[in-house]
Amino acid sequence: MPTCGTENPTRKNPPTLKFDKKLKRGEYNWTNSDTVLSMMKWKDKRNVNLLTNFHNPRSTTDVVRKEKYGSRTSVPSPLALSDYNRHMNCVDRFDQLTGTQDQLKV
């Protein structure tokens, strides 16, 4: 089953990736496990940690970010992050509807 999601960086024994301070905005680092699982760390304003089992970690896309004074900049991003952001809204909506349904049963 294809899976993609964020990862909590405070978990026990995370894979070793580039230190947070060394990454610049738009840069990312990744590693693969023995299986098909990939972990990526991408730097925007903050670091974003992703786990995926069906994205190629080398695949990138560009995202548009607003700068401090309103100008827009194109920043490279892993394709896994774009897919995650695109589909995460569906999960949030499902959770919202499920929670509403549970409240009606009480």
C-alpha positions in Angstrom: 0.0 0.0 0.0 1.5 3.4 -1.0 2.1 5.5 2.1 3.5 9.0 2.6 3.5 11.1 5.8 5.4 13.3 8.1 7.7 12.0 10.8 8.3 13.2 14.3 12.1 14.1 14.6 12.1 13.3 18.3 11.4 9.6 17.8 14.0 7.2 19.2 16.9 6.2 16.9 16.0 8.3 13.8 18.2 7.9 10.7 21.2 10.1 10.5 20.7 13.0 8.1 22.5 16.4 7.5 22.3 18.6 10.6 19.5 21.2 10.6 21.8 24.2 10.7 23.6 23.1 7.5 20.5 22.9 5.3 19.5 26.1 3.5 16.0 26.9 2.3 15.0 24.6 -0.5 17.7 22.0 0.3 16.9 18.5 1.4 18.6 15.3 2.4 17.4 11.7 2.2 18.2 8.2 3.0 16.7 4.8 2.2 16.1 1.8 4.5 16.9 -1.8 3.7 13.3 -2.0 2.4 11.6 0.5 0.1 11.1 3.1 2.8 12.7 6.6 2.2 13.1 9.3 4.8 13.6 12.9 3.7 14.4 16.1 5.5 13.5 19.3 3.7 14.2 22.9 4.8 11.7 25.6 4.3 11.3 28.1 7.2 11.6 25.0 9.4 12.6 21.4 8.7 10.0 18.9 7.5 10.6 15.2 7.9 8.8 12.8 5.6 8.6 9.1 5.3 7.4 7.5 2.0 7.4 4.1 0.4 6.5 4.9 -3.2 8.2 8.2 -4.1 11.6 8.5 -5.7 13.6 10.6 -3.3 15.5 12.3 -6.2 12.2 13.6 -7.7 11.7 17.3 -7.1 9.2 20.0 -8.0 9.1 23.7 -7.3 6.8 25.4 -4.8 6.1 29.2 -4.6 6.8 30.9 -1.3 6.1 34.4 -0.3 9.1 36.4 1.0 9.2 38.9 3.8 8.2 41.9 1.8 5.6 40.2 -0.4 7.7 39.0 -3.3 7.4 35.4 -4.5 10.2 32.9 -4.8 10.3 29.5 -6.3 11.8 26.9 -4.0 12.8 23.3 -4.9 10.9 20.7 -2.9 10.7 16.9 -2.9 7.8 15.5 -4.9 6.7 13.5 -1.9 6.0 16.7 0.0 3.8 18.1 -2.7 1.8 14.9 -2.9 1.5 14.8 0.9 0.2 18.4 1.0 -2.2 17.8 -1.9 -3.8 14.8 -0.3 -3.6 15.7 3.4 -6.7 17.9 3.2 -8.7 14.8 2.3 -7.6 13.1 5.5 -8.3 16.1 7.6 -11.8 16.4 6.1 -12.4 12.7 6.7 -11.3 13.0 10.4 -13.6 16.0 10.8 -16.6 14.2 9.4 -15.9 11.1 11.5 -15.6 13.2 14.6 -18.9 15.0 13.9 -20.6 11.6 13.3 -19.3 10.3 16.7 -20.6 13.4 18.5 -24.1 12.8 17.0 -24.2 9.2 18.4 -23.7 10.3 22.0 
